[in-house]
């Protein structure tokens, strides 16, 4: 925490040297809530009213001589999530990072979403709703069935570099610093790499993301502190009112006999200026979120469908449903209706 406080102070100072630099302050966030009905042959039925990933953020930046210093702080409202794994039911820091950007790229440090996560999130039209859940269980925020839990987590002690875009290509790398001492073991740092290509004229993009973890205290989201390697291949294509995307993840965990496989195909269609229809198909192979409850892993297919309506600028309502058929014989259905309000306020 001390490291992050020092970082925030440094970035704020860099942004305003002797009041010579014009500084931008922005307050932003999302408030989202929903009602949902979850039905499972194995777990039973449950009706919930849930917060869906609501948060509040503050960003500050200042530019001089072609260099921009910036800092970002985001706080989530987990105290309103009855389904949250946060045992203390308190709010939590989602992101707290700062850095510098310029002609040679962007360098940042702090707690933030991984680029591996962001590559999957942008393909998921139902992200942070009540029909998500990577393991077919109920979840009130995060990624849809077909995306791994690595699409949910925030990583602390992240040192990340993003290179400038070159002819549609972009590359990035990150070091995730473990705080464990040698006596605790697993003191090696983790890292991630990514490469993407985007053709704006033809409307498509392709990319690959890679994570390597030595099982230290930087928790990405495989559910346990063990060594693992994860690779994501993804792509997106947009044509007129239609956007389709796909992602496949290969997650090899050291203490599991078979690698986990996650696949998802998504589609969004702008039916009317204020109405978007969305559909996803997800597949899981040998996913072991709980070695006791699922010793042989989760295998199965799931489909989610929904419609989103823009009421006013920033305010969106939706109705959605999903069905999952697991090879174990367990069938899961979820139905949800909800809304989200996204806002940004210039504090200058």
C-alpha positions in Angstrom: 0.0 0.0 0.0 2.9 2.4 0.8 4.3 1.8 -2.6 1.0 2.8 -4.3 0.6 5.9 -2.1 4.1 7.0 -3.1 3.3 6.3 -6.7 0.1 8.3 -6.6 1.9 11.3 -5.0 4.7 11.1 -7.6 2.4 11.1 -10.6 0.3 13.9 -9.1 3.5 16.0 -8.6 4.7 15.2 -12.1 1.3 16.3 -13.5 1.5 19.8 -11.8 5.1 21.1 -11.5 4.8 24.6 -10.1 1.3 24.8 -11.7 2.9 25.0 -15.1 1.1 22.0 -16.4 -2.6 21.9 -17.2 -4.0 19.1 -15.2 -7.1 17.1 -16.0 -9.2 15.5 -13.2 -12.1 13.1 -14.1 -14.6 11.3 -11.8 -16.2 8.3 -13.5 -17.9 5.1 -12.6 -20.7 2.5 -13.1 -23.7 1.8 -11.0 -25.3 -1.5 -12.0 -28.0 -3.7 -10.4 -30.2 -6.6 -11.4 -32.8 -9.2 -10.4 -32.0 -12.8 -11.3 -33.3 -16.3 -11.0 -30.7 -19.1 -10.9 -31.8 -22.8 -11.4 -29.5 -25.8 -11.1 -30.2 -29.5 -10.9 -27.3 -29.9 -8.6 -27.3 -26.7 -6.5 -31.0 -25.9 -6.5 -32.8 -22.6 -7.2 -32.0 -19.1 -6.0 -33.6 -15.7 -6.5 -31.2 -12.7 -6.1 -31.0 -8.9 -6.2 -27.4 -8.1 -6.9 -25.0 -5.3 -7.5 -23.1 -6.0 -10.8 -19.6 -4.7 -10.5 -20.4 -1.1 -9.5 -17.4 1.1 -8.9 -16.2 4.7 -8.7 -13.0 6.0 -10.2 -10.8 9.1 -10.2 -8.2 9.8 -12.8 -5.7 12.7 -13.0 -3.2 13.5 -15.8 -1.0 16.3 -16.9 1.0 16.8 -20.1 4.1 18.8 -20.9 6.8 18.5 -23.7 4.9 15.5 -25.2 5.0 13.5 -22.0 1.8 12.7 -20.0 1.9 11.7 -16.3 -1.2 10.0 -15.0 -2.7 8.2 -12.1 -5.9 6.2 -11.7 -7.8 5.0 -8.6 -10.9 2.8 -8.7 -12.9 1.4 -5.8 -15.5 -1.3 -6.1 -18.6 -1.6 -4.0 -18.4 -5.2 -2.8 -20.3 -4.6 0.4 -23.5 -4.7 -1.7 -22.7 -8.1 -3.2 -24.3 -10.9 -1.1 -22.7 -13.4 -3.5 -19.2 -11.9 -3.1 -16.3 -14.0 -1.8 -15.2 -11.0 0.2 -15.7 -12.4 3.7 -15.5 -9.0 5.4 -18.2 -7.6 3.0 -16.2 -4.4 2.5 -15.4 -2.3 -0.6 -12.1 -3.1 -2.3 -9.6 -1.3 -4.5 -10.0 -2.5 -8.1 -7.3 -0.5 -9.6 -4.6 2.0 -8.3 -1.8 2.7 -10.8 0.1 5.5 -12.4 2.7 6.1 -15.1 4.0 8.0 -18.0 3.0 8.0 -21.7 4.7 9.5 -24.8 5.9 8.9 -28.2 7.8 5.8 -27.1 4.8 4.1 -25.5 3.2 3.8 -22.0 4.9 2.7 -18.8 2.8 2.1 -15.7 3.0 0.6 -12.2 0.4 -0.5 -9.7 -2.7 -2.6 -9.3 -4.7 -3.0 -12.5 -6.4 -5.3 -14.9 -4.1 -7.5 -17.0 -4.1 -7.2 -20.8 -4.9 -10.9 -20.8 -8.1 -10.1 -19.0 -9.0 -7.1 -21.2 -8.6 -9.1 -24.4 -11.4 -11.5 -23.2 -13.6 -8.8 -21.6 -14.0 -6.8 -24.8 -15.5 -9.9 -26.5 -18.1 -10.5 -23.8 -21.4 -8.5 -24.2 -22.7 -9.9 -20.8 -19.7 -9.0 -18.7 -20.7 -7.8 -15.2 -24.2 -9.0 -15.4 -26.1 -11.7 -13.4 -26.0 -14.4 -16.2 -22.2 -14.7 -16.1 -20.0 -17.3 -14.2 -17.0 -19.1 -15.7 -17.8 -22.4 -13.9 -21.6 -22.6 -14.4 -22.3 -21.4 -10.9 -24.1 -18.2 -10.0 -22.0 -15.0 -10.3 -23.0 -11.3 -10.2 -20.0 -9.9 -12.0 -17.1 -10.9 -14.2 -16.9 -13.0 -17.3 -19.4 -15.3 -19.1 -19.3 -19.0 -19.4 -16.6 -19.9 -22.0 -14.1 -17.4 -20.6 -11.7 -18.4 -17.7 -11.5 -16.7 -14.3 -8.3 -15.1 -15.6 -10.7 -12.7 -17.3 -11.9 -11.5 -13.9 -8.9 -10.7 -11.7 -6.9 -7.6 -10.9 -3.1 -8.0 -10.5 -1.1 -6.1 -7.9 2.5 -4.9 -8.3 2.2 -4.7 -12.0 4.9 -3.1 -14.1 3.6 -2.8 -17.6 5.0 -1.4 -20.9 2.8 -0.9 -24.0 4.7 -0.1 -27.2 3.4 2.4 -29.7 1.2 1.1 -32.5 3.0 0.4 -35.7 1.1 -0.3 -38.9 -1.8 -1.8 -37.0 0.5 -3.9 -34.7 0.8 -3.4 -31.0 2.9 -5.2 -28.4 3.0 -5.2 -24.6 4.7 -6.9 -21.7 4.2 -6.9 -17.9 6.1 -8.0 -14.9 4.1 -9.0 -11.8 6.2 -8.6 -8.7 5.8 -11.1 -5.9 6.2 -9.9 -2.3 7.1 -13.3 -0.8 10.5 -13.7 0.8 12.8 -16.6 0.0 11.8 -18.3 3.2 8.1 -18.4 2.1 9.0 -19.8 -1.3 7.5 -18.9 -4.7 9.5 -15.6 -4.7 9.9 -15.6 -8.5 8.1 -12.9 -10.3 5.4 -13.6 -12.9 5.1 -12.1 -16.4 2.8 -11.6 -19.3 3.3 -10.9 -23.0 0.9 -9.9 -25.8 0.8 -9.1 -29.5 -2.2 -7.8 -31.4 -3.1 -6.6 -34.9 -6.0 -4.4 -35.9 -7.2 -3.4 -39.3 -9.4 -0.4 -38.9 -10.5 -0.2 -42.5 -11.6 -3.9 -42.8 -12.9 -4.0 -39.2 -11.1 -6.9 -37.8 -8.5 -7.6 -35.1 -6.4 -10.6 -34.0 -4.3 -11.2 -30.9 -2.5 -13.5 -28.6 -1.9 -13.2 -24.8 0.4 -15.2 -22.6 0.7 -15.4 -18.8 3.3 -17.3 -16.8 2.9 -17.6 -13.0 5.3 -19.2 -10.5 2.5 -19.6 -8.0 3.4 -16.6 -5.8 1.1 -14.1 -4.1 0.1 -12.3 -7.4 -3.4 -14.0 -7.7 -4.6 -13.9 -11.3 -7.7 -16.0 -10.8 -7.0 -19.8 -11.3 -8.3 -20.2 -7.7 -5.1 -21.4 -6.0 -1.4 -20.4 -5.7 0.2 -22.9 -8.0 2.4 -22.6 -11.1 0.5 -22.3 -14.4 0.8 -21.1 -18.0 -2.1 -19.6 -19.9 -2.4 -18.7 -23.6 -5.3 -16.9 -25.2 -5.9 -16.6 -28.9 -8.7 -14.2 -29.9 -10.2 -12.2 -32.8 -13.0 -9.8 -33.5 -14.7 -8.7 -36.7 -17.3 -6.0 -37.3 -19.4 -5.4 -40.4 -22.1 -2.7 -40.4 -24.5 -3.5 -37.4 -22.9 -6.9 -36.6 -19.9 -7.6 -34.4 -18.6 -11.1 -33.8 -15.7 -12.3 -31.6 -14.0 -15.5 -30.5 -11.5 -16.5 -27.8 -9.8 -19.8 -27.0 -7.8 -20.3 -23.8 -5.3 -23.1 -22.9 -4.5 -23.0 -19.2 -1.9 -25.5 -18.0 -1.9 -25.8 -14.2 1.0 -27.7 -12.5 -1.1 -29.8 -10.1 -3.8 -30.8 -12.6 -3.4 -33.8 -14.9 -5.1 -32.2 -17.9 -4.9 -28.6 -19.2 -8.1 -26.5 -18.9 -9.7 -25.4 -22.2 -12.1 -22.4 -22.5 -13.8 -21.3 -25.7 -16.3 -18.6 -26.5 -18.0 -17.2 -29.6 -19.9 -13.9 -29.2 -22.1 -11.8 -31.5 -23.8 -8.4 -31.1 -26.3 -6.9 -33.5 -27.5 -3.3 -33.5 -31.2 -4.0 -34.3 -32.3 -0.4 -33.7 -30.4 2.8 -32.7 -31.3 2.1 -29.1 -31.5 -1.7 -29.1 -28.7 -4.3 -29.3 -29.2 -8.0 -29.4 -26.4 -10.3 -28.0 -25.5 -14.0 -28.1 -22.7 -16.1 -26.8 -21.8 -19.7 -27.0 -19.3 -21.1 -24.5 -17.5 -24.5 -24.1 -15.4 -25.8 -21.1 -13.1 -28.8 -21.2 -11.4 -30.3 -18.1 -12.0 -27.2 -15.9 -11.4 -28.0 -12.2 -12.5 -25.0 -10.0 -13.0 -27.3 -7.1 -11.1 -30.6 -6.8 -13.6 -32.0 -4.2 -16.8 -31.0 -5.9 -15.5 -31.5 -9.5 -12.7 -34.1 -9.3 -13.0 -34.9 -13.0 -13.4 -31.3 -14.2 -16.3 -29.4 -15.8 -17.1 -30.2 -19.4 -20.1 -28.8 -21.2 -21.7 -26.2 -23.4 -23.6 -23.0 -22.6 -25.6 -20.4 -24.5 -26.5 -16.8 -23.4 -28.9 -14.5 -25.1 -30.1 -11.0 -24.3 -31.3 -7.6 -25.4 -29.9 -4.2 -24.3 -31.9 -0.9 -24.5 -30.3 2.5 -24.2 -32.8 4.6 -22.2 -30.8 7.8 -22.1 -27.2 8.6 -22.5 -25.2 6.3 -20.1 -28.3 4.5 -18.8 -28.9 1.0 -20.2 -31.5 -1.7 -19.3 -31.3 -5.4 -20.3 -33.0 -8.7 -20.1 -31.0 -11.9 -20.6 -30.9 -15.6 -20.1 -28.4 -18.5 -20.2 -28.6 -22.2 -20.3 -25.7 -24.6 -19.6 -25.7 -28.4 -20.2 -22.8 -30.1 -18.5 -21.6 -33.6 -19.3 -22.1 -34.6 -15.7 -25.9 -34.3 -16.3 -26.3 -31.0 -14.4 -28.4 -28.4 -16.3 -28.2 -24.8 -15.3 -30.5 -21.9 -16.3 -30.3 -18.2 -15.3 -32.7 -15.4 -16.0 -31.9 -11.7 -15.3 -33.3 -8.2 -15.8 -31.1 -5.3 -14.8 -29.7 -1.9 -15.6 -26.4 0.0 -15.6 -25.6 3.7 -15.5 -22.1 4.7 -16.7 -21.0 8.2 -16.1 -18.0 10.5 -16.4 -17.6 14.0 -14.9 -14.9 16.5 -15.8 -13.8 18.1 -12.5 -11.7 20.8 -14.0 
